[in-house]
Amino acid sequence: MDRLKSSARLMIVSDLDHTMVDHHDPENLSILRFNALWEAKYRHDSLLVFSTGRSPTLYKQVRKEKPMLTPDITIMSVGTEITYGNAMVPDEGWVDVLNHKWDKKIVTEETSKFPELTLQSETEQRPHKASFYIKKEKAQEIMKTLSETLVKRGLDVKLIYCCGTDLDILPQGAGKGQALAYLHKNLKAEGKLPQNTLACGDSGNDAELFTIPDVHGVMVKNAQEELLQWHAENAKNNPKIIHADERCASGIIQAIGHFKLGPNKSPRDLPDLLDAKLDHFDPAYEVVKFYLFLERWRRAEVENSEHYLNNLKAVCSPAGLYVNPSGIEQSLDDVIGKLKDCYGDKKEKQYRVWVDQVFPAQIDSDTWLVKFKKLEQTGEVQQCCYTTAILSSKGVEPSQGLMWVHVHQTWMDGSTSDDKNQFL
């Protein structure tokens, strides 16, 4: 949270499975739409928070499978673990909060007496969370009895039933809603309470998010019955909570527009990127647009014409250099010239490109240094490289876009490539 010197313009707090991530969308279009919007218009002055029931192990697994951005804050294990930044540094203050009237050994002892409870995998058993499967018809009865038993043993716990099968036992002070309230409290103490917060979810364990004061909320179109029922019983007349008309991340984008929280037009929604002309210089937007064009070119989703290549050459400095992730130096002009040979080479291969953590810094009156991660996914294989680019406004108008002067890339996370067409 130290990245921002003042209050975030917007803090999005989103569940992952079936909210940010659509597991029924093999092309991942909704999350890619969100990614492009966030990096182009929000990353520099806003906060992205993922709030998931997944343990750290399963969270890291889904990151390898889906085109996800890197959040500023990660809330995992149904609000029992809070971490910060790329290194996922744990919040020890939150651990102290959760230790109140909590004893995992007692929870384990008492739950073992219920044959109706089936332990979830070992990765899902966390210091402040015990997770089980239970049949729907038995859930309410067992939860009532178990809750009473744990109270008698001196614990103060909450039981959360989700998705018709999952039962989580947590400290009373835990949960997605309490974790968000804790973050708000700490941000307010630092004088950095976000100007707006949007909570996003699809299931019962997300309901708490919508109870935090002054938070906007969106239940995505595919929200489960348990969340819709909670809304009908508790928040039906609350204008700050909506049920979106679109699925998953597309529903989040819809909510941004509905509540007028900021721009809600994703660069991916533009049919022709050459029409994306601005009246001011915006390096983050230029980066997103540039890599989106490369994806469409290799997927053969734009016309194979000199018109597009000439436009690309026009925004690359004639003296510009590109150092690819393997350390080979080439002129930008040569790289763009070779694009003609790879038109459509990724067609029908589930090929996608996105950028993550785009951070521009103006280093003089007409020059920006932009650092970001550029990721590619073909099928289930992801590759990531850290990219540094120098963009210039010298001698160009905003409607023309910034001039690319230098691009340098380095492989990250053990990524390599045997793709002979390594482009920017």
Disulfide bonds with the S-S distance in Angstrom:
none
